[in-house]
Amino acid sequence: MEDRPPKAPMSRQQFLEKASILGLGLTVAGTSACTLFDDKEMLVCALEDLKSQDYVIARFNGKKILVTYLDDKLTIFSLICRHKKCTVAYHADEAQFICPCHEGTYDKYGEVIDGPPPGPLFRFKAEVREGNVWVVNEKVT
């Protein structure tokens, strides 16, 4: 075994440089890991199920969505309030989405009609494939 001279202690600048590189690496790895779990699309329900009900509520990437026909067009709403990210509830009898956190109210089109939300509910792209409804992770207006 060779005798090696003892290592010189790391300078403060060297330590900070290495810590910065490590921090950047962890940030990139963390960001990549998060996107691995976001589905690009998901089967929601059979088209027949949606036709027998007014709407279907499901989870997409951990958040609730509502699938319905709006003016004869298949529509998928995010049920996340634009104000404080609470989950809104759909009240079919009033044709409104209501946020339980700060009483933000959206109409059946997802447009704000009362309260603090800064904008309408987000919508996702909907596709019908072989008699099934799919949600695609693309926001539409």
C-alpha positions, 0 to 999 in steps of 0.5 A: 500500500502506498503512502499518500499525503493527507488531503488538504481540507476543502476550502469554503469556495470548493465546498459551496461549488460542490454543494451547488452542483449537488443541489442542481442535480437533485433539483433536476432529478426531482423535477424529472421524477415528478413528470414520470408520474403524470399520465399523458392520457387515461381511459375515463369511462365507456361512452355508454356510461356517460350517456346513461348519466349526466356526468362522470367524476374521475381522478386524473393525475391525482386530481378530480375531473368531471366529464360531461356533454356541454352543448352536445360536445364532450367536455372534461373539466378540472375540478380544481379551483383557480383561486386556492386550488381547492376541489370544487363540487358540481351542483347539477340542480343549479348547473354550477361548480362551487368551491367550498373554500371561499365560495367561488362559483362557476357556471356550467361552462366553468366561467366565474360568476361569483367570488375570488377565482381569477379565471375559469376552470381548466378543461382537458382535451377529450377523445372518444376511442373505440366507444371509450372516453379518454382524457388527454393531458392537454388544456383546451379553451 
